Amino acid sequence: MSYASEITIPWKLERKAPPFEGNDIKYPEGLVRHILENYSNEGDKVLDPFAGLGTTLFVAEEMKRVPYGIEAEEEKYEWVAAQLENWMNLINSDAAFLEEYNFPKMDVVITSPPYMPKHHKWNPLYGRDPDYAGYNEYLNRMEFIFSKISNIMKKQTPLFVQVDNLLHQTKSKSIFTPLVHDIINCLKPNFIQTNKIKVNWGNPKKDYPYTNLLVFKKR
Ligand SMILES: C[S@@+](CC[C@H](N)C(=O)[O-])C[C@H]1O[C@@H](n2cnc3c(N)ncnc32)[C@H](O)[C@@H]1O
């Protein structure tokens, strides 16, 4: 497969987020549409292991692909499942337990993991459980979850991960989290990175002109 190193997608969120969640966790539907148009076929099985507000799943269904997903938060799960034809393919669980659900081998995986700034204590992958606090725990768990994901991918299945570096700025200091680099490292034991696509948002928000779309294949 060949990938452009830079693409432009309009920053447009088509499906409004529910009242209990902000739009800011979503990526634009256009990003998923671009990936599926170029790197999948009708009938393909598409997985998002961090399904969130279901953007990957809704677009996959719209484009006659078969969506599968895991979402840890019950409220989001219920909201997405209620609007999905293939609701039985969405599981309210932790992606670390992916293998328990007997999913078939996937043709495409598209996801954006929960982000953690390195100075935060809570770990979003364990639902902020204080027993698993800290950035290192987060990265270790990320590596474990992606190892499980690789087990339900075919040899040629591409994995697309949308991720950004994080900058926390206060009046006195700024803290940079190199999340793109750190996620690439977490995936190294099980994946080969084939590309890094710079996705420019066509009508950019001033503070968010582009994102990174990493592409991997199984080792
Ligand atoms: C960045 S959001 C994904 C947003 C999604 N791409 C969209 O457009 O709606 C990450 C999601 O992962 C979920 N999550 C966090 N830890 C998880 C885990 N261990 N397993 C599955 N989902 C998890 C969060 O609740 C959140 O909804």
The ligand as an SDF file (V2000), in Angstrom:
LIG
                    3D

 27 29  0  0  0  0  0  0  0  0999 V2000
   -9.7620    9.6570   22.1740 C   0  0  0  0  0  0  0  0  0  0  0  0
  -11.2150    8.7790   22.6040 S   0  0  0  0  0  0  0  0  0  0  0  0
  -11.6970    8.0970   21.0520 C   0  0  0  0  0  0  0  0  0  0  0  0
  -12.6030    9.0200   20.2710 C   0  0  0  0  0  0  0  0  0  0  0  0
  -13.0620    8.4570   18.9520 C   0  0  0  0  0  0  0  0  0  0  0  0
  -11.9720    8.3570   18.0010 N   0  0  0  0  0  0  0  0  0  0  0  0
  -14.1890    9.3070   18.3770 C   0  0  0  0  0  0  0  0  0  0  0  0
  -14.0180    9.9170   17.3110 O   0  0  0  0  0  0  0  0  0  0  0  0
  -15.2390    9.3850   19.0310 O   0  0  0  0  0  0  0  0  0  0  0  0
  -10.6150    7.3970   23.4860 C   0  0  0  0  0  0  0  0  0  0  0  0
  -11.7120    6.5420   24.1140 C   0  0  0  0  0  0  0  0  0  0  0  0
  -11.1150    5.3940   24.7230 O   0  0  0  0  0  0  0  0  0  0  0  0
  -11.9080    5.0360   25.8450 C   0  0  0  0  0  0  0  0  0  0  0  0
  -11.0780    4.1740   26.7230 N   0  0  0  0  0  0  0  0  0  0  0  0
  -10.2250    4.5210   27.7230 C   0  0  0  0  0  0  0  0  0  0  0  0
   -9.6140    3.4430   28.2230 N   0  0  0  0  0  0  0  0  0  0  0  0
  -10.0900    2.3760   27.5450 C   0  0  0  0  0  0  0  0  0  0  0  0
   -9.8290    0.9750   27.5970 C   0  0  0  0  0  0  0  0  0  0  0  0
   -8.9560    0.4640   28.4760 N   0  0  0  0  0  0  0  0  0  0  0  0
  -10.4800    0.1700   26.7260 N   0  0  0  0  0  0  0  0  0  0  0  0
  -11.3780    0.6770   25.8310 C   0  0  0  0  0  0  0  0  0  0  0  0
  -11.6800    1.9930   25.7570 N   0  0  0  0  0  0  0  0  0  0  0  0
  -11.0310    2.8280   26.5830 C   0  0  0  0  0  0  0  0  0  0  0  0
  -12.2900    6.3710   26.4580 C   0  0  0  0  0  0  0  0  0  0  0  0
  -13.4560    6.2390   27.2620 O   0  0  0  0  0  0  0  0  0  0  0  0
  -12.5240    7.2220   25.2070 C   0  0  0  0  0  0  0  0  0  0  0  0
  -13.8660    7.2230   24.8510 O   0  0  0  0  0  0  0  0  0  0  0  0
  1  2  1  0
  2  3  1  0
  2 10  1  0
  3  4  1  0
  4  5  1  0
  5  6  1  0
  5  7  1  0
  7  8  2  0
  7  9  1  0
 10 11  1  0
 11 12  1  0
 11 26  1  0
 12 13  1  0
 13 14  1  0
 13 24  1  0
 14 15  1  0
 14 23  1  0
 15 16  2  0
 16 17  1  0
 17 18  1  0
 17 23  2  0
 18 19  1  0
 18 20  2  0
 20 21  1  0
 21 22  2  0
 22 23  1  0
 24 25  1  0
 24 26  1  0
 26 27  1  0
M  CHG  2   2   1   9  -1
M  END
$$$$
